[in-house]
Amino acid sequence: MRYFKLLLVVVIGVVVGGCSQNKKSTLISDADVLHNNVDELTQVIIYDVFTPPVASRIYGYANLAAYEAMRYADPKYASITNQLRGFKKMPEPQKGKKYNYALAATKALFTVAHKVTFSVDTLKKYEDKVYAMYKDNLDDSTYARSMAFGEKIGTTVLNRANFDNYIKTRGKPRFLGSTDPGKWHPTPPDYLDGVEYCWGDMETFKVNAIDFPLPPPAPYSDDKNSEFYKQSLDVYQRSKNITKEEVEIARFWDDNPFVIQHSGHMMFVDKKITPGGHWIGITTIACKKTHANAVKTAQAYALTSIALYDAFICGWKVKYKYEYIRPVTVINDKIDHDWLPMLQTPPFPEYPSAHSDISGASAVILTHLFGDNFEYQDTSDLRYIGMQRHFNSFLEAANETSLSRYYGGIHYLNSVNVAAAHGRKIGEYIWNSLKLQN
């Protein structure tokens, strides 16, 4: 009898254990899968400390790949890559065959991400969980077919990335600027060499940079009545009379992915989202608030990423054309030797403000997608800096972003205003030049 009871316990344990092992993962919505994928990509971008321009390239290729796979879930959505520069025709699903396009979009995005980021092991850990969820809920043939389709899309997108001049820009020598009057050279506190000075040579997705010229900044002058001197004095005086609200705005939009903090002889680094990552986060918020389906979600990420990428290239081209001096350099030399801006000055030339440029472009795209008076709470930076802000529209947020660079003491007012207008023009061009539905 005792043997029978023991055998019964063992049998029950095997049955219960077997049931536990065979328990299927719960399938989450397609849109949530896409949001989670992009968030994972953002975390790797932060961890790997990519510069803002490079981060925009990662978002661009990855989100385009995801969209080109996801769009087949709704036939009315048109291909975007076949309207951009340098992309080959994308693979198409087999007619009459069953696919899970959210799985294909996931595979496409991470096929790209593996080649354009460093922390591939981190991505794979996340991917394994997502793929296991689909494997539990799909028949084997649909799972295998969807994975293969997504990989083909990702590989085709990567083919374009091989010829966008990125590899050439990696072989550049250090850029230390110039000591000529009015020219940029490394700034305090760490005097780092200029970041991505060849980025203006990158191949844009849609925009031709020469079609969006910018006026030259104020010419250098030692005359205290000159526009050049006055703009520097304006930044200095603003820092002395800045309001609590302006301080909050500057800190909220800092988005410097690599801030070096100093405490005595100690140095440590704060990592957080890039400017582009902030606008990708706003895209997430807009999609979730409107309950956008997976195809519109993928489209929103792709279009915002195009705007970010092209605006960065156009703005960076001008930055290293003029090599314009930063406010801190002029103020330390002419006004106050001990002054430092509230925000840490990024290591590249001043004109134009890239953050203003990419924000204007992104805000225009999001306005077209979600409406002019789109009210939202921006929690994109909450987990990184513990701050959030409320906005009544994307353009209102972009305007505040632009001014934040002036409040923070790292840009002249003219530079942010000119760049903001430039970015809006780029965004409008991208939106108007693309056919988004079949």
N, C-alpha and C positions, 0 to 999 in steps of 0.2 A: 504493500500500500504506500509505504514511504517512497519507493522507487517510482510509482505511478505519479505521485504528487510532484516529485522532482522533475520528471519528464514533462509534465503538464506545464510547469513554470518555464522550462526551457523553450517549449513550443510556443507559448504565449510571447515570450521575449523575442523569439525570432520573428514571429508575425508582426508584433508591434514595431520592432526595429526595422523590418522590411518595409512596413508602411511609412515609417518616418523617412527612410532613405528615398522612397519613391514619391515623396510629396513634391508636387510641382511648384515652381516659382510662380508668383502672381504676376501676370502681364500688366504693366502700367501703360498709360496712354502713349500714343506715338509722339505727341507734342512734348510730354514730360521726358521721354527718352532723349529727344533732341536738346531740350534745355539742359538735362543732366550731362549730355555729351559736351556741350559748349562750356559748361561750368568746369568740367574736368580739364578741358583744354586750357581754360583760363588759369587754373591752379598750377598747371605745369609751366605755363608762360611765366607766372610769378616766381615759381621755384627756380626755374632756369635763368631768371633775370635777363630776359631778352629786352633789347632796347625798344622804345615805342615804335619806330618804323618797322623793325623786324617783326614785332608782335602783330602789326597790321598785315604783314605778308602771311603770317601763319593763319590768322583768322580768315584772310581772303581766300586762300587756296582750300583750306579745310571746309569752310562754310559753302563755297561754291560746289565742292564735291558732294556734300550732303544734300544740297538743293537739287543737283542734277539727278540724283537717285530718287529723292523723295517726290519730285514733281510728277512722277508717273502715277502716283496715287490719285491724281486729279488731272485728267487730260486737257483741261482748259489752260493749264500753266505752261508757258513756253520755256524753251531752253534759254538760259542767260549766257552761258559760255560761248555759244555760237554767234553771239553778237559782240563779243569782246576780242581784244587783240591776241592773236597767237595761239588760241586753243584749237585743238583738233575736234572733229565731230565726236560727240559722246556716244558710247555704246547704248543700245536700246534693248529693252527686255524682249524675250521671245514671245511672240503672239500665242495666245491660248494657254500660256503657262502661268502658274500661280506664284506670286511673289509677296513677301512682306517688305514693303518699301522703307519702313522705318529701320528695319534691320539692315537693309542695303545701304541706307543713308549713314547709319552708324559705322558700317564697315568702310564705306567710302571716306568718311571724315578721318577715321583713325589710320587708314592706309596712307593718307596724306600726312597726318600728324606724326607718324613714325619717322618720316623722312625730314621733317622740318623742325623737330624739337630734339632735345637731348634725353630727357627722362622717360625713355620708352618703357622701362620696366614698370614705372608707376602707371602709365597708360594701360599696359597689358593687364595689370591687376584689376583695374576698373572694367576693362573690356571683357575679361573672362566672366565677370558677374552678369554683364548685359547679355552676352552670347548664351550663357547658361539659361537665362530667363527665356530667351526665344527658343532654345533647343527643347526646353520643357513643354513649350506650348505650340510648337509647329511640327508638322510631319517632316521626316528627314529630307525629302526631296525639295520641299519649299524652303527649308532652312539652308540647304547646300546651294540651291539656285540663287537665293537672295544674297548670300555671302559672296558668291562668285561674281554676281552682277555689281555689287558695291565695290569689290576690289578692282574690277575693270574700270569703273568710273574713277576711282581714286588714282589708279595708275595713269589714266589718260590725262587727268588734271595735273598730275606731277610732271608729265612730259613737258607741259608749258613752263613749269617752275624751273626746269633745267636750262631754259634759254631766256631768263628775264634779267640777266646780268648780275644776279645775286652772288654767284661764285666769284666773279670778277671783283666785286666790291669787297670780298673777304681778304683779298690779297693786297689791300691798300697799305701804304706806310702810315705812320702816326701823323696826325695833323695838329700842329702846335700853334697855328695862327700866325699872327704877325705883330710886331711892335710898331708898325706904321700908324700914324694918327688915325683914330676912328675905326681901326680894325680889331676884330676879336682876337683875344688871346686868353689862355686858361684863367679861370676865376677862382676866388677863395670859396670855401676853406681848403679844398683839396687839389686845386689846380690840375684837373684832369685834362687829357688831350681831347680834341674835338671828336664827337661821336658821329659815326656814319656819314663822313663828309662826301662819300661817293653816291649817297642814296638818290640824289637827283638824276643819276644815270640809269636808274632802274626803269624797266618797261612798265608803264601804267597798264591797267586793265582796259580803260575806256577813254580817258581824257588825254588830249594832247596838250602838254604843259605850255607850249608856245601860244596856244589859243587863249590862255588865261594869264596875261602878263600883269605884273605888279609895278607900280611907280617906285622909283628909288627912294630910300629913306632920306631923312634930312642930312645934308652933307656936313662933314666934320668942320668944326670951327672953334677957335679959342675965344671968340667974342662972346661976352656974357649976354649980349642982346640977340645972339643968333638962335635960330630954332633948335639947333643941336644942343646948345647949353641949356636952353629953357626946358627941353623935354627931360633932361637929366635932373635938373633942379625940381621939376614937378614931381618926379618919382620920389625924390628925397623928402620933399615937403609933405607929400601924401603919407609917407611912412611915419612921419612925426605927428600926424593928425588923423590917423586911421581910426575908424569906429569899430566897435565890438562886432557888429554885423559884417563889416568888410574883412575883419580878421577871420571870422568863421567861414566866409565865402572862399577866401584864399586857401585856407586849410582843407576845406571840403574838396576843392577841385585840384589840389596839388598833383595827385596821380603820378608822382615821381616814383618809378619802380625800384630805385636804388638810392635811398637817402643815407648818407654816411653821417652818423651821429658821433659827437665828440664829448667825452667827459674826462677832463684832465688828460692823462696819457692813454686813456682807453678809447677805442673806436669800435663801433658796432653798426650794423646795417639794418635799416627798416625796409622790408619788402612789401609792396602792395600793387594794386592793379595799374596798368598803363593807362594813358588817356584813351586809347582805343578800347581797352578793356572796360573802361567806365561806360562808354557808349554801347558796347555789346551788352553790358549789364542793364542799361536802360531799355535796350531792345527786348531783353528777357521780360522786364517788368511790363512793357506795353503788350507783348504777346499774351502774357498770363492774365493781365487785367481784362483783355478783350476776349479771352478764351479762344484765341486763334488756333485753328486746326494745325496739323503738322505741316501741311504744305505751305500755308501762309507763314508759319513760324520759320521754316527753312528759307523761304524767300526773303523774309525780313532780315535774318542773319546775313544772308548772301549780299543783299543790296547795301546794308549798312557797312559790311566789310569792304565792298568795292569802293564806297565813298571814303572810308578811312584810308585805304591803301593809296588811292589816287591822290587824295588831298595831301597825304604825307609826302609823296614823291614831288608833287608840284611845289609845296612849301619848302621842302629841303633843297630843291634845286636853287631857289632864290636865296636861301640862307647862305649857302656857300658861294653864291655869285657875289654877294656884297660883303660877306664876312663881317657883319656889322657888330660893333662893340656893345657889350652888355652894360646896363646901368651901373652895376657895382663897380666896374672898372673906372668909369668916368667919375662917379661920385667919390671914390677913394682918391682919385688923382686930383680932382678940382674942388671938391666941396668938403668932404669929411673923410679923413684917412681911416677912421675906425668903424665906419658904417658897414652893416651887413643887411641884406634884405631879409624879410620875414621868412620867405621860402628859400631853400637852397637853390642857387642858380644852376640850371642844367648845363652840361658841358658841350655847348655848341653855339654858333652865332645867334644873334638876337632877332634879326628881321627876316621874315615875319614870324608872328607867334604861331607855331605849329598847332598848339592846343586849340587856339581860336579857329584855325583853318579847318581842322578835322571835325570840330564840334559844329561849325556852321554847316558843313557838308552832311554830316550824319543827321542833324536836326531836320534839314530839308527832306531827306529821304523818309524819316520817321513821320514827319508831318503829312506827307503824301500817303503814307501807308495807313496811318491811324487817326488823322484829323488834326485840324488847326488848334483847337482848344482842348487838348488832351491833358487832363489833370492827373497827376500821379505823385506818389511819394518815392523819391529816389533813395533806395536802400542799397544801391550797388556797392557802396564802400563801407557799409555798416560793420561787417565782420573784420575789416582791416583797420579802420580808424575809429569805429564807434560813432560815426556821424551819419545823419540822413537829413534831406531837405525836401521841401514840397515845391512843386512847380505846376503852373497852369498850362504850360505848353512846352514842346521841345525847343522851340526857338527862344523862349524865355530862359530855359536852362542853358542854351548855347551862348546867349548874350551874357549871362552871369559867369559862365566858364571863361569867356574872353576877358571880362573885367577882372577876374580873379588873378590873372597873371600880372596885371598892373597893380592891383592891391598888394600882391605878394612881393612887389619890388623887383621882379625879374624881367619885365617888359615895359617899354614905353607905351603910352596910351595910343599913339598913332599906329604902332605896330600891331596892337590887338584889334583895333578898329578896321584897319586895312585887311588883315587876315580873315576876320570874321566875314566881311563882305565877299572876299575871295572864295572862302569855303562854301558860302551859300550859292554862289554862281556854279561852282563845281557840282554841288548836289543837284541843282536844277538841271544842269546839262545831263548828268547821268540818268536822272529820272525820265527826262523828256526824250532821250535818245534810245531807250530800251523798250522793246515790245515785250510786255510781261505776260500777255495771254495769247493763246492761239486763236 
